[in-house]
Amino acid sequence: MSNETQQQTRLIFMGSTSIANGFRLIGFETRPDPSLQEVDQLFSELLSEQQHAFIVIDHSLEKLDSKLIRQIRNEGGRIVLSEVPSLDDPNCYQCSIDPQLSMLIGEDSEEGAQL
């Protein structure tokens, strides 16, 4: 066994209160309805302290346009970021990689929007 101390991976959910309750029940830290400042503060902390984290965000947080969310997605590694659709409108969910997937599987843009 390594002499290094194993670093605990933080499980964090950020987004709608209605979804946060479920994530809290399964052991996630939750940040219900966070502001852009709260999102950036958490991500800055994780980056500066080099913490490991699995973060699930509500799709609505994409609208906040956080530069740190983009940075974490581009870096990969210690922080894994995943996204879930809103409970209020789950049919409007479109992942940021949907256009690339549509191109790969050869679907036209209208069909690809329904992946």
Wavefront OBJ file of the C-alpha trace (Angstrom):
o trace
v 0.000 0.000 0.000
v 1.212 3.494 -0.802
v 2.480 5.776 1.940
v 0.433 8.596 0.417
v -2.803 9.459 2.138
v -5.788 8.612 -0.034
v -7.678 11.788 -0.826
v -11.429 11.590 -0.373
v -13.494 12.465 -3.444
v -16.200 14.987 -2.651
v -19.663 14.266 -4.059
v -21.417 17.554 -4.768
v -24.720 18.527 -6.366
v -25.449 22.102 -7.432
v -28.823 23.148 -8.801
v -32.550 23.057 -8.236
v -33.749 22.528 -4.676
v -36.177 19.826 -5.820
v -33.313 17.764 -7.257
v -30.913 18.653 -4.436
v -33.114 16.896 -1.882
v -32.670 13.566 -3.667
v -28.915 13.979 -3.968
v -28.668 14.888 -0.278
v -30.483 11.654 0.623
v -27.815 9.597 -1.169
v -24.930 11.365 0.556
v -24.000 14.276 -1.704
v -23.104 17.727 -0.425
v -25.759 19.972 -1.922
v -25.785 23.601 -2.974
v -29.422 24.367 -3.839
v -30.111 27.169 -6.327
v -26.579 28.621 -6.248
v -25.695 32.034 -7.649
v -22.822 32.498 -10.110
v -20.714 33.788 -7.214
v -21.412 30.644 -5.140
v -20.607 28.364 -8.093
v -17.337 30.147 -8.816
v -16.396 30.215 -5.122
v -16.799 26.431 -4.815
v -14.888 25.729 -8.030
v -12.099 28.132 -7.036
v -11.794 26.328 -3.692
v -11.649 22.909 -5.367
v -9.021 24.072 -7.855
v -6.810 25.947 -5.393
v -6.869 23.122 -2.827
v -6.441 20.478 -5.564
v -9.381 18.509 -4.218
v -10.948 15.530 -5.970
v -14.647 15.903 -6.697
v -17.526 14.396 -8.623
v -19.917 17.263 -9.268
v -23.403 16.947 -10.690
v -24.966 20.189 -11.872
v -28.502 20.989 -12.862
v -28.732 21.880 -16.564
v -29.985 25.355 -15.592
v -26.506 26.245 -14.272
v -25.278 26.346 -17.864
v -27.099 29.681 -18.132
v -24.797 31.166 -15.476
v -21.890 31.099 -17.965
v -19.210 30.351 -15.378
v -15.672 30.520 -16.744
v -14.607 28.051 -14.055
v -17.137 25.451 -15.257
v -15.596 25.712 -18.733
v -12.074 25.511 -17.266
v -12.887 22.364 -15.279
v -14.482 20.708 -18.309
v -11.419 21.486 -20.418
v -8.902 20.288 -17.819
v -10.405 16.977 -16.755
v -8.635 15.003 -14.052
v -9.372 15.555 -10.372
v -12.773 17.136 -10.896
v -15.425 15.283 -12.885
v -18.428 17.341 -13.921
v -21.744 15.811 -14.980
v -25.073 17.371 -15.816
v -28.704 16.377 -15.188
v -31.866 17.778 -16.800
v -34.224 20.038 -14.917
v -37.243 18.371 -13.312
v -39.353 21.319 -14.454
v -38.685 20.693 -18.158
v -36.800 17.416 -18.726
v -37.715 17.285 -22.428
v -35.795 20.482 -23.160
v -32.494 19.011 -22.044
v -29.756 19.217 -24.629
v -26.237 18.207 -23.736
v -23.394 20.365 -25.030
v -22.047 17.432 -27.054
v -25.347 16.637 -28.820
v -24.319 18.388 -32.080
v -21.059 16.408 -32.221
v -22.908 13.144 -31.564
v -25.375 13.948 -34.333
v -22.535 14.525 -36.778
v -20.850 11.262 -35.764
v -23.928 9.110 -36.196
v -25.077 10.942 -39.318
v -28.420 12.259 -38.145
v -29.832 15.511 -39.448
v -30.054 18.399 -36.998
v -33.762 17.959 -36.255
v -33.440 14.273 -35.359
v -30.169 14.893 -33.499
v -31.858 17.372 -31.199
v -33.885 14.470 -29.793
v -30.895 12.311 -28.698
l 1 2 3 4 5 6 7 8 9 10 11 12 13 14 15 16 17 18 19 20 21 22 23 24 25 26 27 28 29 30 31 32 33 34 35 36 37 38 39 40 41 42 43 44 45 46 47 48 49 50 51 52 53 54 55 56 57 58 59 60 61 62 63 64 65 66 67 68 69 70 71 72 73 74 75 76 77 78 79 80 81 82 83 84 85 86 87 88 89 90 91 92 93 94 95 96 97 98 99 100 101 102 103 104 105 106 107 108 109 110 111 112 113 114 115
